Amino acid sequence: MSVLHLRLICPPATTSAALEVLRADAGVTNVVRHVGACLLPPGDLLEADVAREAVDAVVDGLQALGLEESGSIVLETVDTALGRRIQEAEEAAPGAGDDALIWEQVENAADGGATGSASYYAFLVLATLIAAVGLLTDSQVLIVGAMVLGPEFGPLAALAVAIVRRRRDLVAGPVRALALGFPLAVVVTAAAVFVLGLVGLVPHEFLDGRRPLTSFVASPDAFSVIVAVLAGIAGTLSLTSAKAGPLVGVFISVTTVPAAADFAAGVVTGQYGTALGALGQLVLNLACILLAAVVTLRVQHHLWLRVRRGVTGRTAASR
């Protein structure tokens, strides 16, 4: 079963209209009303279980009542839901639960990576440092370790959501996280490589350009574009799908963090051609991932609207 638990705080004047929204959708069941149960702010508490496919339409109806301003709307994930009425609600809701696009959840998931928190910058710096060591030692294992730590897909996803939703208020956060995060990571990494060079720990193989396993990082080509686009699609699907693994988006950093590290190391060691290629790789992949995320979200939105409108049309015809 794929359902979410809906909890509403309603001013008394809005409760009846909110109940009508819940009752009007066949994907909603187990509706409960607690009159006067809320103390701060004062009001009624409404609860319901909603099939994942119906959540977006129900929340749209509640938002139209101004409930976000006068009360609150809370969605909670349900691990297990059993019962005939829950099954009937899922069968009545449009499409498949795993494919349902719930914009509020997508915005919240993306927003978590767009805050530019101290932990975000710390993880980005640490990932770039590990990638630099991987480049210096020509170690693919360390490159993989760096990509696991890289958190930069969060701001990219948040920016894609802001573009698709035309939310200018959501643009500043992810742009700031990217515009400050990568320069910070590059500066710290460059300083670290400089210190390693002073104490003689930069391998001669790296200085001579002999790193067959990791040289691709500074060599953007058609395959770089292909990988970045596929990574952007996979990361976006991990953000919107109900059952996608939470780490899918993490591996997007294979095309970004190592390039930032290579740019820093190349500048410090005087390999300016390598640094320029790494910078091109970084910019190209960030742009391709963002473009792929925007297109994927638009396609998902278009397809989901068709599903919702198709069901609405059949319902109207049956009446």
Phi and psi restraints in degrees (value plus and minus 20) as a CYANA .aco file:
   2 SER   PHI    -141.8  -101.8
   2 SER   PSI      70.3   110.3
   3 VAL   PHI    -149.9  -109.9
   3 VAL   PSI     138.6   178.6
   4 LEU   PHI    -141.3  -101.3
   4 LEU   PSI     129.3   169.3
   5 HIS   PHI    -114.9   -74.9
   5 HIS   PSI     108.2   148.2
   6 LEU   PHI    -127.3   -87.3
   6 LEU   PSI     109.4   149.4
   7 ARG   PHI    -146.8  -106.8
   7 ARG   PSI     104.7   144.7
   8 LEU   PHI    -140.1  -100.1
   8 LEU   PSI     115.6   155.6
   9 ILE   PHI    -124.7   -84.7
   9 ILE   PSI      93.8   133.8
  10 CYS   PHI    -139.3   -99.3
  10 CYS   PSI     111.8   151.8
  11 PRO   PHI     -81.7   -41.7
  11 PRO   PSI     124.7   164.7
  12 PRO   PHI     -70.0   -30.0
  12 PRO   PSI     -54.1   -14.1
  13 ALA   PHI     -90.2   -50.2
  13 ALA   PSI     -38.7     1.3
  14 THR   PHI    -122.8   -82.8
  14 THR   PSI     -32.8     7.2
  15 THR   PHI     -78.9   -38.9
  15 THR   PSI     -66.5   -26.5
  16 SER   PHI     -81.8   -41.8
  16 SER   PSI     -63.2   -23.2
  17 ALA   PHI     -86.0   -46.0
  17 ALA   PSI     -58.9   -18.9
  18 ALA   PHI     -85.4   -45.4
  18 ALA   PSI     -58.9   -18.9
  19 LEU   PHI     -83.3   -43.3
  19 LEU   PSI     -56.8   -16.8
  20 GLU   PHI     -84.3   -44.3
  20 GLU   PSI     -59.6   -19.6
  21 VAL   PHI     -81.4   -41.4
  21 VAL   PSI     -63.1   -23.1
  22 LEU   PHI     -87.8   -47.8
  22 LEU   PSI     -63.9   -23.9
  23 ARG   PHI     -89.6   -49.6
  23 ARG   PSI     -45.7    -5.7
  24 ALA   PHI     -95.9   -55.9
  24 ALA   PSI     -36.0     4.0
  25 ASP   PHI    -125.3   -85.3
  25 ASP   PSI     104.2   144.2
  26 ALA   PHI     -88.9   -48.9
  26 ALA   PSI     -34.4     5.6
  27 GLY   PHI    -103.2   -63.2
  27 GLY   PSI     -15.9    24.1
  28 VAL   PHI    -129.3   -89.3
  28 VAL   PSI     115.7   155.7
  29 THR   PHI    -167.0  -127.0
  29 THR   PSI     155.7   195.7
  30 ASN   PHI      34.3    74.3
  30 ASN   PSI      26.8    66.8
  31 VAL   PHI     -98.1   -58.1
  31 VAL   PSI     108.9   148.9
  32 VAL   PHI    -147.7  -107.7
  32 VAL   PSI     118.8   158.8
  33 ARG   PHI    -142.5  -102.5
  33 ARG   PSI     104.5   144.5
  34 HIS   PHI    -131.1   -91.1
  34 HIS   PSI      81.7   121.7
  35 VAL   PHI     -90.9   -50.9
  35 VAL   PSI     106.4   146.4
  36 GLY   PHI      45.1    85.1
  36 GLY   PSI      -0.3    39.7
  37 ALA   PHI     -95.1   -55.1
  37 ALA   PSI     -42.0    -2.0
  38 CYS   PHI    -111.9   -71.9
  38 CYS   PSI     112.1   152.1
  39 LEU   PHI    -120.7   -80.7
  39 LEU   PSI     -56.2   -16.2
  40 LEU   PHI    -160.9  -120.9
  40 LEU   PSI      81.3   121.3
  41 PRO   PHI     -97.1   -57.1
  41 PRO   PSI     138.8   178.8
  42 PRO   PHI     -87.2   -47.2
  42 PRO   PSI     119.3   159.3
  43 GLY   PHI     144.1   184.1
  43 GLY   PSI    -188.2  -148.2
  44 ASP   PHI    -120.5   -80.5
  44 ASP   PSI     133.3   173.3
  45 LEU   PHI    -129.4   -89.4
  45 LEU   PSI     102.7   142.7
  46 LEU   PHI    -133.1   -93.1
  46 LEU   PSI     118.9   158.9
  47 GLU   PHI    -151.8  -111.8
  47 GLU   PSI     130.0   170.0
  48 ALA   PHI    -182.4  -142.4
  48 ALA   PSI     137.0   177.0
  49 ASP   PHI    -124.3   -84.3
  49 ASP   PSI     110.4   150.4
  50 VAL   PHI    -146.4  -106.4
  50 VAL   PSI     108.2   148.2
  51 ALA   PHI     -78.6   -38.6
  51 ALA   PSI     118.5   158.5
  52 ARG   PHI     -74.8   -34.8
  52 ARG   PSI     -54.5   -14.5
  53 GLU   PHI     -87.0   -47.0
  53 GLU   PSI     -43.3    -3.3
  54 ALA   PHI    -117.3   -77.3
  54 ALA   PSI     -28.4    11.6
  55 VAL   PHI     -81.1   -41.1
  55 VAL   PSI     -66.6   -26.6
  56 ASP   PHI     -79.0   -39.0
  56 ASP   PSI     -64.6   -24.6
  57 ALA   PHI     -86.6   -46.6
  57 ALA   PSI     -60.3   -20.3
  58 VAL   PHI     -85.5   -45.5
  58 VAL   PSI     -64.6   -24.6
  59 VAL   PHI     -85.4   -45.4
  59 VAL   PSI     -57.7   -17.7
  60 ASP   PHI     -77.6   -37.6
  60 ASP   PSI     -63.7   -23.7
  61 GLY   PHI     -84.5   -44.5
  61 GLY   PSI     -59.1   -19.1
  62 LEU   PHI     -90.8   -50.8
  62 LEU   PSI     -56.7   -16.7
  63 GLN   PHI     -86.4   -46.4
  63 GLN   PSI     -52.9   -12.9
  64 ALA   PHI     -83.7   -43.7
  64 ALA   PSI     -42.8    -2.8
  65 LEU   PHI    -103.0   -63.0
  65 LEU   PSI     -24.1    15.9
  66 GLY   PHI      56.8    96.8
  66 GLY   PSI       3.6    43.6
  67 LEU   PHI     -88.7   -48.7
  67 LEU   PSI     -44.0    -4.0
  68 GLU   PHI     -85.7   -45.7
  68 GLU   PSI     -50.9   -10.9
  69 GLU   PHI    -107.5   -67.5
  69 GLU   PSI     -62.1   -22.1
  70 SER   PHI    -109.6   -69.6
  70 SER   PSI     -39.0     1.0
  71 GLY   PHI    -165.3  -125.3
  71 GLY   PSI    -152.1  -112.1
  72 SER   PHI    -178.8  -138.8
  72 SER   PSI     135.0   175.0
  73 ILE   PHI    -145.3  -105.3
  73 ILE   PSI     101.8   141.8
  74 VAL   PHI    -142.1  -102.1
  74 VAL   PSI     108.4   148.4
  75 LEU   PHI    -131.6   -91.6
  75 LEU   PSI     111.1   151.1
  76 GLU   PHI    -145.3  -105.3
  76 GLU   PSI     116.2   156.2
  77 THR   PHI     -93.7   -53.7
  77 THR   PSI     116.5   156.5
  78 VAL   PHI    -129.4   -89.4
  78 VAL   PSI     100.5   140.5
  79 ASP   PHI     -90.7   -50.7
  79 ASP   PSI     -63.6   -23.6
  80 THR   PHI    -158.0  -118.0
  80 THR   PSI     112.0   152.0
  81 ALA   PHI    -158.9  -118.9
  81 ALA   PSI     100.8   140.8
  82 LEU   PHI    -141.7  -101.7
  82 LEU   PSI     130.3   170.3
  83 GLY   PHI     119.5   159.5
  83 GLY   PSI     127.5   167.5
  84 ARG   PHI     -84.2   -44.2
  84 ARG   PSI     -60.3   -20.3
  85 ARG   PHI     -88.2   -48.2
  85 ARG   PSI     -53.6   -13.6
  86 ILE   PHI     -86.6   -46.6
  86 ILE   PSI     -61.3   -21.3
  87 GLN   PHI     -83.6   -43.6
  87 GLN   PSI     -60.5   -20.5
  88 GLU   PHI     -85.0   -45.0
  88 GLU   PSI     -58.3   -18.3
  89 ALA   PHI     -84.1   -44.1
  89 ALA   PSI     -60.6   -20.6
  90 GLU   PHI     -86.6   -46.6
  90 GLU   PSI     -58.8   -18.8
  91 GLU   PHI     -88.3   -48.3
  91 GLU   PSI     -52.3   -12.3
  92 ALA   PHI     -99.2   -59.2
  92 ALA   PSI     -43.1    -3.1
  93 ALA   PHI     -95.3   -55.3
  93 ALA   PSI     132.8   172.8
  94 PRO   PHI     -95.2   -55.2
  94 PRO   PSI     126.6   166.6
  95 GLY   PHI      48.9    88.9
  95 GLY   PSI    -179.9  -139.9
  96 ALA   PHI    -130.6   -90.6
  96 ALA   PSI     120.8   160.8
  97 GLY   PHI     -78.9   -38.9
  97 GLY   PSI     -58.3   -18.3
  98 ASP   PHI     -85.4   -45.4
  98 ASP   PSI     -45.8    -5.8
  99 ASP   PHI    -116.5   -76.5
  99 ASP   PSI     -24.7    15.3
 100 ALA   PHI     -83.7   -43.7
 100 ALA   PSI     117.2   157.2
 101 LEU   PHI    -123.1   -83.1
 101 LEU   PSI      91.7   131.7
 102 ILE   PHI    -130.3   -90.3
 102 ILE   PSI      81.2   121.2
 103 TRP   PHI     -81.9   -41.9
 103 TRP   PSI     -55.6   -15.6
 104 GLU   PHI     -83.6   -43.6
 104 GLU   PSI     -61.2   -21.2
 105 GLN   PHI     -88.2   -48.2
 105 GLN   PSI     -60.3   -20.3
 106 VAL   PHI     -82.9   -42.9
 106 VAL   PSI     -64.0   -24.0
 107 GLU   PHI     -83.4   -43.4
 107 GLU   PSI     -61.8   -21.8
 108 ASN   PHI     -86.3   -46.3
 108 ASN   PSI     -62.6   -22.6
 109 ALA   PHI     -83.7   -43.7
 109 ALA   PSI     -62.2   -22.2
 110 ALA   PHI     -91.1   -51.1
 110 ALA   PSI     -56.3   -16.3
 111 ASP   PHI     -83.3   -43.3
 111 ASP   PSI     -47.2    -7.2
 112 GLY   PHI     -82.5   -42.5
 112 GLY   PSI     -45.1    -5.1
 113 GLY   PHI    -118.6   -78.6
 113 GLY   PSI     -17.2    22.8
 114 ALA   PHI    -129.5   -89.5
 114 ALA   PSI     -14.2    25.8
 115 THR   PHI    -100.2   -60.2
 115 THR   PSI     -38.8     1.2
 116 GLY   PHI      44.9    84.9
 116 GLY   PSI      21.2    61.2
 117 SER   PHI     -92.1   -52.1
 117 SER   PSI     147.0   187.0
 118 ALA   PHI     -80.9   -40.9
 118 ALA   PSI     -57.4   -17.4
 119 SER   PHI     -86.7   -46.7
 119 SER   PSI     -55.2   -15.2
 120 TYR   PHI     -80.8   -40.8
 120 TYR   PSI     -69.8   -29.8
 121 TYR   PHI     -84.9   -44.9
 121 TYR   PSI     -57.3   -17.3
 122 ALA   PHI     -83.7   -43.7
 122 ALA   PSI     -66.5   -26.5
 123 PHE   PHI     -84.4   -44.4
 123 PHE   PSI     -59.1   -19.1
 124 LEU   PHI     -86.3   -46.3
 124 LEU   PSI     -62.0   -22.0
 125 VAL   PHI     -84.9   -44.9
 125 VAL   PSI     -66.7   -26.7
 126 LEU   PHI     -82.5   -42.5
 126 LEU   PSI     -61.5   -21.5
 127 ALA   PHI     -82.7   -42.7
 127 ALA   PSI     -60.8   -20.8
 128 THR   PHI     -88.5   -48.5
 128 THR   PSI     -57.6   -17.6
 129 LEU   PHI     -83.3   -43.3
 129 LEU   PSI     -63.8   -23.8
 130 ILE   PHI     -84.5   -44.5
 130 ILE   PSI     -59.8   -19.8
 131 ALA   PHI     -82.3   -42.3
 131 ALA   PSI     -57.8   -17.8
 132 ALA   PHI     -83.0   -43.0
 132 ALA   PSI     -62.5   -22.5
 133 VAL   PHI     -83.3   -43.3
 133 VAL   PSI     -59.7   -19.7
 134 GLY   PHI     -81.3   -41.3
 134 GLY   PSI     -57.4   -17.4
 135 LEU   PHI     -91.2   -51.2
 135 LEU   PSI     -61.8   -21.8
 136 LEU   PHI     -83.4   -43.4
 136 LEU   PSI     -55.0   -15.0
 137 THR   PHI    -121.3   -81.3
 137 THR   PSI     -17.0    23.0
 138 ASP   PHI      34.6    74.6
 138 ASP   PSI      27.8    67.8
 139 SER   PHI    -130.2   -90.2
 139 SER   PSI      94.2   134.2
 140 GLN   PHI     -89.9   -49.9
 140 GLN   PSI     -48.4    -8.4
 141 VAL   PHI     -81.2   -41.2
 141 VAL   PSI     -64.5   -24.5
 142 LEU   PHI     -89.6   -49.6
 142 LEU   PSI     -51.5   -11.5
 143 ILE   PHI     -83.4   -43.4
 143 ILE   PSI     -61.7   -21.7
 144 VAL   PHI     -84.3   -44.3
 144 VAL   PSI     -61.9   -21.9
 145 GLY   PHI     -79.7   -39.7
 145 GLY   PSI     -59.0   -19.0
 146 ALA   PHI     -86.2   -46.2
 146 ALA   PSI     -60.1   -20.1
 147 MET   PHI     -89.9   -49.9
 147 MET   PSI     -46.8    -6.8
 148 VAL   PHI     -88.7   -48.7
 148 VAL   PSI     -55.0   -15.0
 149 LEU   PHI     -99.0   -59.0
 149 LEU   PSI     -47.6    -7.6
 150 GLY   PHI     -78.8   -38.8
 150 GLY   PSI     104.0   144.0
 151 PRO   PHI    -122.2   -82.2
 151 PRO   PSI      -9.7    30.3
 152 GLU   PHI     -93.6   -53.6
 152 GLU   PSI     -31.8     8.2
 153 PHE   PHI     -88.6   -48.6
 153 PHE   PSI     -46.6    -6.6
 154 GLY   PHI     -76.2   -36.2
 154 GLY   PSI     -75.2   -35.2
 155 PRO   PHI     -82.4   -42.4
 155 PRO   PSI     -55.9   -15.9
 156 LEU   PHI     -83.5   -43.5
 156 LEU   PSI     -63.0   -23.0
 157 ALA   PHI     -85.8   -45.8
 157 ALA   PSI     -61.2   -21.2
 158 ALA   PHI     -83.2   -43.2
 158 ALA   PSI     -58.8   -18.8
 159 LEU   PHI     -87.7   -47.7
 159 LEU   PSI     -58.7   -18.7
 160 ALA   PHI     -83.0   -43.0
 160 ALA   PSI     -62.9   -22.9
 161 VAL   PHI     -81.8   -41.8
 161 VAL   PSI     -63.4   -23.4
 162 ALA   PHI     -81.2   -41.2
 162 ALA   PSI     -59.1   -19.1
 163 ILE   PHI     -88.3   -48.3
 163 ILE   PSI     -66.6   -26.6
 164 VAL   PHI     -87.0   -47.0
 164 VAL   PSI     -59.4   -19.4
 165 ARG   PHI    -104.4   -64.4
 165 ARG   PSI     -24.7    15.3
 166 ARG   PHI      35.8    75.8
 166 ARG   PSI      26.9    66.9
 167 ARG   PHI    -127.5   -87.5
 167 ARG   PSI      73.8   113.8
 168 ARG   PHI     -83.7   -43.7
 168 ARG   PSI     -48.3    -8.3
 169 ASP   PHI     -89.5   -49.5
 169 ASP   PSI     -35.4     4.6
 170 LEU   PHI    -118.2   -78.2
 170 LEU   PSI     -19.3    20.7
 171 VAL   PHI    -101.7   -61.7
 171 VAL   PSI     -60.1   -20.1
 172 ALA   PHI     -79.8   -39.8
 172 ALA   PSI     -62.5   -22.5
 173 GLY   PHI     -79.5   -39.5
 173 GLY   PSI     -76.8   -36.8
 174 PRO   PHI     -85.0   -45.0
 174 PRO   PSI     -56.5   -16.5
 175 VAL   PHI     -83.0   -43.0
 175 VAL   PSI     -62.3   -22.3
 176 ARG   PHI     -84.5   -44.5
 176 ARG   PSI     -61.5   -21.5
 177 ALA   PHI     -82.3   -42.3
 177 ALA   PSI     -58.3   -18.3
 178 LEU   PHI     -97.3   -57.3
 178 LEU   PSI     -63.0   -23.0
 179 ALA   PHI     -88.9   -48.9
 179 ALA   PSI     -49.1    -9.1
 180 LEU   PHI    -115.0   -75.0
 180 LEU   PSI     -54.2   -14.2
 181 GLY   PHI     -86.4   -46.4
 181 GLY   PSI     -69.8   -29.8
 182 PHE   PHI     -88.5   -48.5
 182 PHE   PSI     -64.3   -24.3
 183 PRO   PHI     -78.8   -38.8
 183 PRO   PSI     -60.9   -20.9
 184 LEU   PHI     -81.0   -41.0
 184 LEU   PSI     -66.2   -26.2
 185 ALA   PHI     -83.0   -43.0
 185 ALA   PSI     -59.1   -19.1
 186 VAL   PHI     -86.8   -46.8
 186 VAL   PSI     -63.6   -23.6
 187 VAL   PHI     -84.4   -44.4
 187 VAL   PSI     -66.4   -26.4
 188 VAL   PHI     -83.7   -43.7
 188 VAL   PSI     -61.6   -21.6
 189 THR   PHI     -86.9   -46.9
 189 THR   PSI     -61.4   -21.4
 190 ALA   PHI     -80.7   -40.7
 190 ALA   PSI     -61.9   -21.9
 191 ALA   PHI     -83.1   -43.1
 191 ALA   PSI     -60.9   -20.9
 192 ALA   PHI     -85.2   -45.2
 192 ALA   PSI     -63.2   -23.2
 193 VAL   PHI     -85.6   -45.6
 193 VAL   PSI     -57.1   -17.1
 194 PHE   PHI     -80.8   -40.8
 194 PHE   PSI     -64.5   -24.5
 195 VAL   PHI     -84.3   -44.3
 195 VAL   PSI     -62.7   -22.7
 196 LEU   PHI     -80.6   -40.6
 196 LEU   PSI     -56.9   -16.9
 197 GLY   PHI     -86.8   -46.8
 197 GLY   PSI     -57.4   -17.4
 198 LEU   PHI     -83.3   -43.3
 198 LEU   PSI     -55.5   -15.5
 199 VAL   PHI    -116.4   -76.4
 199 VAL   PSI     -11.3    28.7
 200 GLY   PHI      56.1    96.1
 200 GLY   PSI       7.8    47.8
 201 LEU   PHI    -121.9   -81.9
 201 LEU   PSI     -17.5    22.5
 202 VAL   PHI    -104.1   -64.1
 202 VAL   PSI      96.8   136.8
 203 PRO   PHI     -80.4   -40.4
 203 PRO   PSI     124.2   164.2
 204 HIS   PHI     -83.4   -43.4
 204 HIS   PSI     -52.4   -12.4
 205 GLU   PHI     -79.6   -39.6
 205 GLU   PSI     -59.3   -19.3
 206 PHE   PHI     -87.5   -47.5
 206 PHE   PSI     -63.2   -23.2
 207 LEU   PHI     -84.6   -44.6
 207 LEU   PSI     -50.3   -10.3
 208 ASP   PHI    -107.5   -67.5
 208 ASP   PSI     -21.8    18.2
 209 GLY   PHI      58.1    98.1
 209 GLY   PSI      -1.3    38.7
 210 ARG   PHI    -115.8   -75.8
 210 ARG   PSI      65.7   105.7
 211 ARG   PHI    -164.8  -124.8
 211 ARG   PSI      55.9    95.9
 212 PRO   PHI     -82.3   -42.3
 212 PRO   PSI     -46.6    -6.6
 213 LEU   PHI    -103.3   -63.3
 213 LEU   PSI     -42.4    -2.4
 214 THR   PHI    -144.2  -104.2
 214 THR   PSI     -14.6    25.4
 215 SER   PHI     -86.1   -46.1
 215 SER   PSI     -39.9     0.1
 216 PHE   PHI     -81.4   -41.4
 216 PHE   PSI     -43.4    -3.4
 217 VAL   PHI     -80.1   -40.1
 217 VAL   PSI     -53.3   -13.3
 218 ALA   PHI    -124.3   -84.3
 218 ALA   PSI       0.2    40.2
 219 SER   PHI    -148.7  -108.7
 219 SER   PSI      55.5    95.5
 220 PRO   PHI     -85.1   -45.1
 220 PRO   PSI     117.0   157.0
 221 ASP   PHI    -170.9  -130.9
 221 ASP   PSI    -188.2  -148.2
 222 ALA   PHI     -81.6   -41.6
 222 ALA   PSI     -55.1   -15.1
 223 PHE   PHI     -89.3   -49.3
 223 PHE   PSI     -48.1    -8.1
 224 SER   PHI     -82.0   -42.0
 224 SER   PSI     -62.4   -22.4
 225 VAL   PHI     -84.8   -44.8
 225 VAL   PSI     -64.8   -24.8
 226 ILE   PHI     -80.6   -40.6
 226 ILE   PSI     -67.1   -27.1
 227 VAL   PHI     -84.2   -44.2
 227 VAL   PSI     -62.4   -22.4
 228 ALA   PHI     -83.9   -43.9
 228 ALA   PSI     -62.1   -22.1
 229 VAL   PHI     -84.7   -44.7
 229 VAL   PSI     -66.1   -26.1
 230 LEU   PHI     -83.1   -43.1
 230 LEU   PSI     -59.1   -19.1
 231 ALA   PHI     -84.6   -44.6
 231 ALA   PSI     -61.1   -21.1
 232 GLY   PHI     -83.2   -43.2
 232 GLY   PSI     -60.5   -20.5
 233 ILE   PHI     -84.9   -44.9
 233 ILE   PSI     -66.4   -26.4
 234 ALA   PHI     -83.1   -43.1
 234 ALA   PSI     -62.8   -22.8
 235 GLY   PHI     -84.2   -44.2
 235 GLY   PSI     -59.7   -19.7
 236 THR   PHI     -87.1   -47.1
 236 THR   PSI     -61.8   -21.8
 237 LEU   PHI     -83.0   -43.0
 237 LEU   PSI     -54.8   -14.8
 238 SER   PHI     -86.8   -46.8
 238 SER   PSI     -45.7    -5.7
 239 LEU   PHI     -99.8   -59.8
 239 LEU   PSI     -51.8   -11.8
 240 THR   PHI    -122.6   -82.6
 240 THR   PSI     -43.0    -3.0
 241 SER   PHI    -100.3   -60.3
 241 SER   PSI     128.9   168.9
 242 ALA   PHI     -94.1   -54.1
 242 ALA   PSI     -47.1    -7.1
 243 LYS   PHI    -139.4   -99.4
 243 LYS   PSI     -13.2    26.8
 244 ALA   PHI     -90.1   -50.1
 244 ALA   PSI     124.7   164.7
 245 GLY   PHI     -84.3   -44.3
 245 GLY   PSI     120.5   160.5
 246 PRO   PHI     -88.5   -48.5
 246 PRO   PSI     -35.7     4.3
 247 LEU   PHI    -112.4   -72.4
 247 LEU   PSI     -21.1    18.9
 248 VAL   PHI     -77.7   -37.7
 248 VAL   PSI     -66.6   -26.6
 249 GLY   PHI     -84.6   -44.6
 249 GLY   PSI     -46.0    -6.0
 250 VAL   PHI     -81.3   -41.3
 250 VAL   PSI     -58.7   -18.7
 251 PHE   PHI     -95.7   -55.7
 251 PHE   PSI     -20.3    19.7
 252 ILE   PHI     -82.1   -42.1
 252 ILE   PSI     -48.0    -8.0
 253 SER   PHI     -87.0   -47.0
 253 SER   PSI     -27.4    12.6
 254 VAL   PHI     -78.7   -38.7
 254 VAL   PSI     -44.8    -4.8
 255 THR   PHI    -120.9   -80.9
 255 THR   PSI     -19.1    20.9
 256 THR   PHI    -146.3  -106.3
 256 THR   PSI     -78.7   -38.7
 257 VAL   PHI     -77.4   -37.4
 257 VAL   PSI     -67.9   -27.9
 258 PRO   PHI     -80.0   -40.0
 258 PRO   PSI     -54.2   -14.2
 259 ALA   PHI     -86.9   -46.9
 259 ALA   PSI     -60.1   -20.1
 260 ALA   PHI     -82.7   -42.7
 260 ALA   PSI     -60.7   -20.7
 261 ALA   PHI     -86.4   -46.4
 261 ALA   PSI     -59.7   -19.7
 262 ASP   PHI     -87.0   -47.0
 262 ASP   PSI     -56.4   -16.4
 263 PHE   PHI     -82.4   -42.4
 263 PHE   PSI     -67.1   -27.1
 264 ALA   PHI     -82.5   -42.5
 264 ALA   PSI     -67.0   -27.0
 265 ALA   PHI     -86.0   -46.0
 265 ALA   PSI     -57.5   -17.5
 266 GLY   PHI     -86.2   -46.2
 266 GLY   PSI     -60.7   -20.7
 267 VAL   PHI     -84.5   -44.5
 267 VAL   PSI     -64.6   -24.6
 268 VAL   PHI     -86.7   -46.7
 268 VAL   PSI     -58.2   -18.2
 269 THR   PHI    -112.6   -72.6
 269 THR   PSI     -13.0    27.0
 270 GLY   PHI      58.6    98.6
 270 GLY   PSI      -6.4    33.6
 271 GLN   PHI    -114.7   -74.7
 271 GLN   PSI      54.8    94.8
 272 TYR   PHI     -90.6   -50.6
 272 TYR   PSI     -49.4    -9.4
 273 GLY   PHI     -84.7   -44.7
 273 GLY   PSI     -63.0   -23.0
 274 THR   PHI     -83.6   -43.6
 274 THR   PSI     -62.6   -22.6
 275 ALA   PHI     -82.2   -42.2
 275 ALA   PSI     -62.1   -22.1
 276 LEU   PHI     -85.0   -45.0
 276 LEU   PSI     -62.1   -22.1
 277 GLY   PHI     -83.9   -43.9
 277 GLY   PSI     -59.0   -19.0
 278 ALA   PHI     -86.6   -46.6
 278 ALA   PSI     -59.9   -19.9
 279 LEU   PHI     -83.3   -43.3
 279 LEU   PSI     -62.3   -22.3
 280 GLY   PHI     -82.0   -42.0
 280 GLY   PSI     -60.2   -20.2
 281 GLN   PHI     -81.1   -41.1
 281 GLN   PSI     -63.8   -23.8
 282 LEU   PHI     -83.0   -43.0
 282 LEU   PSI     -71.2   -31.2
 283 VAL   PHI     -83.7   -43.7
 283 VAL   PSI     -64.0   -24.0
 284 LEU   PHI     -80.0   -40.0
 284 LEU   PSI     -66.0   -26.0
 285 ASN   PHI     -92.0   -52.0
 285 ASN   PSI     -58.2   -18.2
 286 LEU   PHI     -80.4   -40.4
 286 LEU   PSI     -63.4   -23.4
 287 ALA   PHI     -85.9   -45.9
 287 ALA   PSI     -62.9   -22.9
 288 CYS   PHI     -87.6   -47.6
 288 CYS   PSI     -60.6   -20.6
 289 ILE   PHI     -82.9   -42.9
 289 ILE   PSI     -64.8   -24.8
 290 LEU   PHI     -83.1   -43.1
 290 LEU   PSI     -65.5   -25.5
 291 LEU   PHI     -81.6   -41.6
 291 LEU   PSI     -63.9   -23.9
 292 ALA   PHI     -83.4   -43.4
 292 ALA   PSI     -59.3   -19.3
 293 ALA   PHI     -85.1   -45.1
 293 ALA   PSI     -62.9   -22.9
 294 VAL   PHI     -83.3   -43.3
 294 VAL   PSI     -67.1   -27.1
 295 VAL   PHI     -83.5   -43.5
 295 VAL   PSI     -62.0   -22.0
 296 THR   PHI     -82.1   -42.1
 296 THR   PSI     -64.2   -24.2
 297 LEU   PHI     -84.4   -44.4
 297 LEU   PSI     -60.3   -20.3
 298 ARG   PHI     -84.6   -44.6
 298 ARG   PSI     -62.8   -22.8
 299 VAL   PHI     -83.8   -43.8
 299 VAL   PSI     -65.6   -25.6
 300 GLN   PHI     -80.2   -40.2
 300 GLN   PSI     -63.0   -23.0
 301 HIS   PHI     -82.9   -42.9
 301 HIS   PSI     -64.1   -24.1
 302 HIS   PHI     -83.1   -43.1
 302 HIS   PSI     -66.5   -26.5
 303 LEU   PHI     -85.1   -45.1
 303 LEU   PSI     -60.1   -20.1
 304 TRP   PHI     -89.1   -49.1
 304 TRP   PSI     -56.0   -16.0
 305 LEU   PHI     -82.4   -42.4
 305 LEU   PSI     -59.0   -19.0
 306 ARG   PHI     -83.2   -43.2
 306 ARG   PSI     -60.0   -20.0
 307 VAL   PHI     -83.3   -43.3
 307 VAL   PSI     -67.2   -27.2
 308 ARG   PHI     -83.7   -43.7
 308 ARG   PSI     -62.6   -22.6
 309 ARG   PHI     -89.0   -49.0
 309 ARG   PSI     -56.1   -16.1
 310 GLY   PHI     -82.0   -42.0
 310 GLY   PSI     -63.1   -23.1
 311 VAL   PHI     -88.6   -48.6
 311 VAL   PSI     -59.1   -19.1
 312 THR   PHI     -82.8   -42.8
 312 THR   PSI     -59.9   -19.9
 313 GLY   PHI     -85.8   -45.8
 313 GLY   PSI     -60.8   -20.8
 314 ARG   PHI     -86.9   -46.9
 314 ARG   PSI     -57.1   -17.1
 315 THR   PHI     -85.9   -45.9
 315 THR   PSI     -62.6   -22.6
 316 ALA   PHI     -84.6   -44.6
 316 ALA   PSI     -60.0   -20.0
 317 ALA   PHI     -85.7   -45.7
 317 ALA   PSI     -56.0   -16.0
 318 SER   PHI     -88.9   -48.9
 318 SER   PSI     -43.3    -3.3
